[in-house]
Amino acid sequence: MYPNSLTQLTRANPFSAPLFTLQKVEEPSQSLAAEHGLSKRTLAAAAVAEGDSCEFGSSHYFIMCGIGGILSCGTTHTALVPLDLVKCRLQVDPDKYKSIFKGFSITIKEDGMRGLAKGWAPTFIGYSMQGLCKFGFYEVFKTLSERKTPICGGPPSTWLRLPVLSSLLTSPWPLWRRVNFYKGVVPLWMRQIPYTMMKFACFERTVELLYKHVVPKPRAECSKSEQLVVTFVAGYIAGVFCAIVSHPADSVVSVLNKESGSSAIGVLKKLGPKGVWKGLVARIIMIGTLTALQWFIYDSVKVYFRLPRPPPPEMPESLKKKLGLTE
């Protein structure tokens, strides 16, 4: 009884026969489309290549790139918390912490081994969010820019503005572990914007040069492990330049978050031309290792999940001639 009644009610409901029905619409052929002046949509993602798990530029691709950013930034920054802690103390109190080894020994003596891990939890959370936004947004911006003009083929402003946008969106995340959240935002932008510009632009340019002048065979003929080695080397080279261009602002941020009531201009006057470069060696070691590991982990995630990994776009010949880079 009940099944029959339910069946009758189901058939009698007003939504069983909708007013609108789905019909298959055939796409016009290429010749017909060209004849009528129709063109394909340029924003459509590329077809899935053989061996890839998704389309380049698809939502799935961006999500997996965001996960790769979380793993690359969150784990590496957390692993280097002890070195970052000593580096900050070298910048803030150079009279007490005169060298890297002295900084480690004093910290262990005063706080024990656990003292080297201070701030690991907010570091992991903050930099995981930063990695999600930085690598995720960078892939989005790069894809959108490439559909208008190649990222390395447009003018330098087009090439470098993508990391700027990423930095503006993600640079407040490191302040999660700071006491005064808004106090060091502007100096932090002064550090993060050149740092991120160098991290992405220098990395891609270095990869291009390594395959062109160092690696004895084309990228397409290299195995995945060989490509990851190139990624690590290019990441370390980019990390060295990242540390150099962003170190003065990093010194200012470290002092600002220790001294209450201080300003960026006041800290700069206090540190002087030499003081802003204190702890540079430690930061080069930290940022070089950090950036190399981040790019290595990020690229490894792409390899593991079989994400599309197109080669870095080369600068067109017309722009090379304009900039005087051709022989």
N, C-alpha and C positions, 0 to 999 in steps of 0.2 A: 504493500500500500504506500508506504512512505517513499520508496524509490520512484514509483510511478508518479506520485504527486510532485516530487522534486523535479523530475524530468519535465513534466508539463509546465511547471512554473518557470523553469529555465528557458524552455522554448518560447514561452509567452512574454518574457521580459522585453522591454522596449529597446534594449541594447543588443539583442541577439542579431538584428539586421540593421546595421548602421546606415545612415543616409549617405555616407561617403565610403566608397570602396577603393582599395588600392589596386592600381593597374600598372603593369610594366610599361615603362616608357623607353623606347629605344633611343640611344644616343645617336646624333647625326654622325655620319662618316667623316673622316678627315678631309676628303676632297670636297664634300658638301659644305663642311664648316669653313674651309678656306674660301670656297666660292661665295659664301654669304658674309665673309669678313669676320667669322667667329674665331676666337682663339681659346686655347686651354687656360685654365686658371693657374696662375703661377704659384699660388699659396698651397697647392696640394702637395702632400709629402711624396717623396720618391718611393718607387716600388721597392718591396723587400728584396734585397739581393740574396743570392744563393749563400746559405750558411748563416745569414743574419736572423735574429729572433724578432725583429720589428722593423718598421719603416723609419728611415732617417727623418727627423723632424716631427715624428708623431708624438702624441701625448704620452704613450708608453715609454718612448725613448727619453723624453724629458724627465719623467718620474724616475726612471732607472739612473739617469745622470744625477738627479738630486740625491738618491740613495748613495751613489758613489761619492758625492761630495760630503755627505754626512760621515761615511766611513773614513775618507781620506783626511778630513780636517779634524774631526772629533778625536779619533784615535791618536793621530800624530801629535797634536797639541797636548793631549793628556799625558802621553809618554814622555814629552820633553818639559813637563812642569818643573822638575828639579833644576834643569839648566836655565829655564826662564826665570825661576825664583832667584837664583844666584846672579843672573845677568841684571835683574832689576836692582838688586842690592848693591852691585858694583856701580850702577849709575847713580843711585840715591846716596850711598855712603861710601865713596871711594877711599876715604882714609881708613876705614875699618876693614873693608873687603878689597884688598889691594890687587888680587888676582883671582882667576877662576878657581884654582885649587885651594887658595886661602878662603875663598867664599864657601866652598863646599865643606872644608874642615871646621870653620867657625859655626856654620849652620848645624852640622851634625853634633858638634860639641854642645851647643846651646839648646837645640830642640830635638836632638836625636834623629834617627833615620826617618821617622814619621814627619818631621818638620820639613823635609824636602818635598813632601806631597801636599803641602798646604794649597788649598784652592783647586784641587783636581776636579771636584764635582761640578762647580759652576763653569770651570774651563771646558769640561766635556760637553755640558749642555749648550753653553754659549757658542763654542766653535763648531759644534754639530749643526746648529741652526745657521751659523755663518757659512759652513760648507754647502748646506742645502741651498741657500740663496745664491751664494757666489757662483758655484759651478752650474747650478740649475738656470739662473738668470743669464749667465754668460752663454750657455748653449742656446737659450731662447733668442737673446739679442744677436748672437752670431748668425743663427739661422735666418732671422728676419733681415739682417743686413746683407747676407749672402744672396738673398733672393732679389735684392735691389742692386747691389754691387759687391764683388768679392771682398772679404774682410781684409785681405792683404793687397787687394788690387785697387781699392779706393784711396782717397787722400789720407795722409796720416791722421787727420782728425777723425775720420770714419774708422780707421784701424784701431785707434786708442780710446775712443769715447765709450766703447762697450764696457771695459773694465771700470771706467769712471762711474757709470750708472750702477754697476754691481757694487762698487765700494760705497756709494752714497746710500744704497739700500741695506747693506750688510755691516758696515763698520761699527754701528753702535753695539753689536752683539758682544765684542770683547769686554765692554764695560759692565757686563753682568757680574763680573767678579770684582768690580771696583766698588768702593764705598760711595763715592760721589758720582752718580750716573751721568749727569749732564755736564759736569765740570770740565771734563776733558774731551768733549765731542769734537770741537773744532780742531784742536791739535791732533786728535785721533784721525780726523779726515786728512790732515796734512801728512800723516804717516800712511794711512791705508790707501789713499788714492794713488800716489806714486808707486807704492808697494804692489798694489793689484795690477796697475798698468804694466809694470815691469814683469810681474809674475806670468801674465798671459801673453803679452806681446813679445817679450824676450824669449819665452819658452818656445812659441811657435816659430819665431825666426831662427832660433838655435837648432830646432829639429830640422828645419829646411836646410840649413847650412851643413849640419852633420851628415845628412843623407847625400848632399851634393858633393862634399869635399872629403869626408872622413870614411864613411861606410863604403866598402868596396863594391857594393851591388845595390840596385834600386830597392826602394822600400817594398814594392810588390813581391820581390823575390826573397825578402827576409822572413824568417820564421817569427812567430809571435813572441817567443822569448828574446830573440835578437832585437825586436822592436821595443820591447820593454826595457832592455838595457839602454837603448838610445833615449828612451823617455826619461830614465833615471838620470843619465848624464846631463841631458838638456835641462831637467828640473833643477839639478844642483847648480849648474852655471847660472840659470835664471835666479836662483835663490841668493847667490852671492851678490848679484846686482840689486836684488830686492833689499837686502840688508843694508847696502851702502846708501841707496837713495832715500831710505826711510829712517835711518838711524838717528839723525838729529831730532826729528819730531818724536821718535820713540823715547829719547832721553827726557824731553820736555814732559811727555805724558807720565813717565815714571815718577818724576819729581812732583808734578801737580797732584798726583794721587797720594802723595805722602804729606806734603805741606799744605795745611789748611790756610785759606785766605790768599794764596799765591795766584799769580796770573801768568799766562804764557810768556808775555813780554818780560815780566820780572824774572822768570826762571831762565830765559835766554840770556839776559844781562848777567845773572848770577853765575851761570855755567861758563859763559864765554866761548870763544871759537874752539878752544881745545876741549873744554868740558863736555860739549855736546857729542864728542866722538869717544867718550869713555865707554869701555865695554864693547867696542866694535868687533874685536876678534871673537869674543864669545857669541855675539849676535850673528856673525857670519857663519860660524860653525852651526849654530842653532837653526838659523833660517835656511842655510844651504841644505842641511840634512832634512829639515822640515819640508821644504818645497820639493826636494827630490822624492821623498817618501810619499808626499801627497799626490804628485803626478803619477808615480809608480802605482800606488794603490788605486787611483782613479782610473788609470788605463787598464789595470788588471781587472777591475770590476767590469769594464766594457768588454774585455776579452772573455771573462767567465760567463757573462750573460749574453754573449754573442751579439753585442750592440754594433751598429754600423760605425766604422772608424775610418772615415775618409781622410786621405792625406792632407796635410796643411796646404791651403791654396797658395800658389806662387804669385808673386807680383808680376803683372803683365809687362811685356816688353816696352810698351809705350810709356808706362810710368817709370820703368828702369832708365830709359833714355832721358826722360825729363829730369830725374834726380841724379843723372850722371853715374849710374851704377853699371852701365855696360862698358865693355872694352872698346 
